[in-house]
C-alpha cells in the first residue's frame, strides 16, 4: 500500500515541477520579449543622428541620416514621430540591392532607392507595418534609400 501512495506522490511532484519550470520559462520569454519592444525608442535616443537638407527630384527634404550599420538596422523602427524631419536617408558604403523591412514600424512609408548620382532606381509606395517580414529590394543596385511617411510629398 505504501509504495503505491509514494509513487503517486512522486508522479504528482514531477508534474508540479514540470509545470513550474514551464511557467518560469514562459514568464521569462514574455519579460524579455516586452523589454526588447520597449527598448526600441531607447536605442534611438542612444544613437546620435545628423539631419541633412537633401534636394531630391526638385524638392528639398530635411532627412535624418542613417550612415552606420546600427542606424541602418534600426531605421525608423519604433518611431511615431520624425521630430520635424521629412524622413530618413540611408547612406550605404557601396551600391547593392539593399533590402528594407518594416520590422517594429509604426507608420506606413514610401521607400525610394537611388544610385550614387541620385537617379531613382526603384520605389515602393505605402509600405505598411503589416508587411513585415517581407523585405523590399530594388532590381538595380542603389547607394541611397529614402523613407518618408506616405503622402508626405505632394
N, C-alpha and C positions, 0 to 999 in steps of 0.2 A: 504494500500500500504506500509506504513512504517513498519508494523510488518513483512511483507514478506521479505523485504530487511534486516531487523535486524536479522531474523532467518537465512538467507543465510550467513550473516557476521559471526554469531556465529558458524555455521557449518564449514565455511571456516577457522575461527580461531582455532576451535577444531582440525581439520585435520592438520593444520600447527603445532599446539602444539604437537600432537602425533608424527608427522614426526620429529620434533626437538628432542623430548625425545628419539625416536628410533635412530636417528643419534648420539646423545651423548652416548647412550648405546653401539652401535656398535664401536664407536671410543674408548671408554673405554676398551672394550673387546680386541680390536686389540692392544692397547697400552700395556696392562698388559700381553697379550699373547707374544708379541715380547720382552718385558722386561724380562720375565721369560726365554725365549730362550737365550737371551744374557747373563743371569746370570750364566749359567752352567759352563763356564770356570772360572768365578769369584769365584764360590763356591769351585772349585777345588783348586784355589790359597789360599783360606782361610783355608783349611784343611792342616795339616802337615802330610806328608807321609814318612814312612821309606821305604828304599829299601833293600831287603834281597836276598842273593845268596841262591838258593834252588836247591838241587840235586834231579831231578825227572827222573825216567826211564833212569838213566845213563847219563843224561845231566844236566849241571849246568846252571840254568836260573837266571837272575837278575830280580827280581819281585818287583813291587810296592805293599806294604802291605796295605790291607783294613781290619782293625781289629776292627772297631767300626760300629755301626748301620748306622751312617751318611755316612761313607766312602763306606760301602757295598751298600747302596741305590744308591749312585751316581755312583759307579763303574767307568767304562771307558767312561761314557756318556759325550759327548761334546769334547772329546779329539781327536785331529787329529795327535798327536804325543805322544810317551811314554818317551820322554826325555832320550833316551839311554837305557831304561829298555826293557826287553823282553816281559813283560806282567804284569798282576796284579794277586796277590794272595789274595783270600778272606779267612779269618780265622773266623770261626763261634764259638759261645760259646758252642755249642753241636752238635752232629751229627743229621741230619734231611734231609728231601727231599727238600733241598734249591733250590728255583727257581731262574732262571736268565732270564731277558728280555733284549731286545735291544732298550729300550727307549732312544731317543736322541743320539744314536750311530752314528758314522761317518764311522767306518771301519768294515769290515767283520772279525769275530774272530772264533777261535776254543775254545771250552769250555770243561774242564776236571774236573770231580768230583773225590775226593779221600777220603778214610776213614781216621781214626786217625793214621793208620800205613802207610799211603801213598800208599795204594793199589788203583789203578784206579778202580772205580765202574761204571763210565759212561762217555761218551763223545758225544759231538755234534760238527761236523766239518762244517766249513763255515756258521756259523750263520750270517745272513745278517741283516743290519738295517731295511730292508723292512719287516722282520718277526714280528716286533712289531705290535700288543700287545701279541703275543704268548709268553708263559712262558715255558722255558725248565727246566725239572726236572729229576733227576736221579730216577731209580727204587729202589735203595738201599740207605739208609741214608749215607750222606757224611759229613765230618768235614771241608774239604778244597775244594775250587773251584779255578781253574787257568784259566785265559783268556789270550790268546795270539793272535796276528794278524794271520789270516790264512796264511799258507805257511811260517811262521817264522821259524818253525823247519824243518830240512831236512827229 
